[in-house]
């Protein structure tokens, strides 16, 4: 299998200095690319000087995660891509279990490795942990992470398992499936576009897998951390985008319940003296309503919609029933 690792970069010289060494050392099975989103620092010249074997793709603008990868991957010849965040440290032989699954299971379109916290290496990392799911109302959660409760890695998720979504922090996908699905939805800009892509893949009949024998360490929040209201805005808006585009069943009740649940989340931020996040949720809903007609058109183009959830409400499970560990659900 011809595999290409593609690291999206925007003014990330310090991250490349820190994390590119492990990628080049432990990724002999793949070609390595840095896709630059019109950086204004000297990160591109740094890579050219210190890592001549790493190929550079220079995008014309900073179109965010979705457009950045869509533009870059057009220029790469490979059987599969690894979309790798620039703040990830990889480990020895991390690619071998992934390649094995791709070669053995032709219907597996997307794979995620075990995602551990770079700063606390015996714990899972927020962005994807051991693979993701969503509840009926579109709220994401992971094996190893539900909301802000993060589990210690005690080898409880060292398996290979089918999941609903794979983290965009380290996201393997077959090239032909990526092209068949028209890539990432650029309306998202950043955050949750990988969930949308996985959902579309699942609706198209493909499988998404977690491979626990492959491990990487993720810093998380290196570009936009959880305290930034812009991240709150993107997460809430884009969650509504994915739900509207892809969910099976009646849409209006889902949106009305989400309105109530998001309102409660906004009140919680107010109580916590984080009014900027409350405003971000309000703006997210207005951004969603503004895009509603387009989203309905995208929804109509998806003919086969699968049942997408195992839990009706992860919010209720977590905050009311106090189930904060995945295996307790």
Helices and strands as residue ranges (DSSP letters): E 3-9, H 13-26, E 30-37, H 43-50, E 55-59, H 64-73, E 80-84, E 88-90, H 96-104, E 108-117, E 120-124, E 132-134, E 140-142, E 145-146, E 149-150, E 160-163, E 170-174, H 175-180, G 186-188, H 193-203, E 207-218, H 229-246, H 251-271, H 275-290, H 292-301, H 314-319, G 326-328
